């Protein structure tokens, strides 16, 4: 069983690469803004794959143009290193873009083809 982190440990962990995450109701939480239903479903499917592969399952809300992910370790009764590790993988996945000069162009940033908002 994983050990729960203290409030100060969680706060320190949510700086840097997890700065977009917050603590809410005993969980770490992140809302992703997407460009419509298609983008929200695509993002959710990727998060679902990561969660299943990690065998650590978040609560996920999906709606038109948004995906909200909440993580806690139910068996430990709070936030653990498992939650932070999966949050980092979700950030890495959601933030991935083709490298400059890559053969992959990446999604357009305007119009109906935009994928994630604010990216």
N, C-alpha and C positions, 0 to 999 in steps of 0.2 A: 504494500500500500504506500502511496506517495504521501509525504508530509505537507500539510498546509503551510503556505508562506505567510509571513506577517504582513500587515498593511504597508509598512515601510519597505519591505522587500518587493512587494508588488508595485508600489509607487516608483521605486528605483528602476524596476524592470520595464516599466511603461515609458521610459525615456528613450530617446534614440530611435531604434528601428521599430519600436512599438508605440510611438508617440500618438498615433491616430486612435489607439485603443484607450478605453476608460474603464473604471470600476463602477459597476452599477448592480445593486442588489446581490452582492456577494459573488459576482462573476466579472470576468473581463469581457468587454463588449466593443464591437466595431460596426459602424454602419458604412456600407459601400454604396455610393450613388452611381447608378448605371443609366445608360441611355435606352430606357424602355424595358419591355418584358423579355425580349430575346436575350439581351445582355445580362439581365438578372438571372435568367435560367442557366445560361452558359457559366456564369460565375458560380452559381450554386452547385452545378454539376462538378466543377473542379474542386470546390471545397468538400463536397461529399466524397469524392475520390480520395482526397488527402486524409479525411477523417477515417474512412474505412480502412485504408492502408495502415494508418497509425493505430487503429482500434481505440480511438478516443473521439467521441462523438459530441459535437456542439449542438446547442439549440440554434436553429436557423429560422429566421422569418424572411419570407420572400414576397415581394410585391412589385407592382409596376415601377421599375426604375430604382429599386433598392433591395439590398440584401443586408440583413442584420445578423451578425454572428455573436453568440454568447458562449463563453467557455467557463466551466468549473469542473472539478473532479468530484463527482457525486460520492464515490466510495470514500473519499477523504473528508468530505464535508466542507470544501472550500477550494481556493485557487492554489494550484501546485505548479511545479516545473513542467508537468505535462501540458498544462494549459498554455503556458508561455511558449513552449516548443512548437505546439500546433499553431498558435497565433503567428509565430515567425514564419512557418511554412506557408500559411495562408497569405501573409503579406508578400512573401517572395513570389508566390504563384500569381496573385492578383496584380502585382506590380511589374511582372515580367513584360518586357518589350524587346523586340529584335534590336541587336546592337547596331549602331551606326555603321553603314557600309555593308551590312549583312545582305545576303540574297533575299531575305524576308523583308518586305516593306513595312509591315505593321498596319494596323487599322487606321483609316483616316480620322482626323481629329475634328471634323466638322460634319454637320448634317446627320442624316439617319444612320450613317455607318459608324459614328463615334461609339466607342465601346464603354469605357468607364468615364464618369464625369470627373473633372478636376485633375485629370492625369495629363 
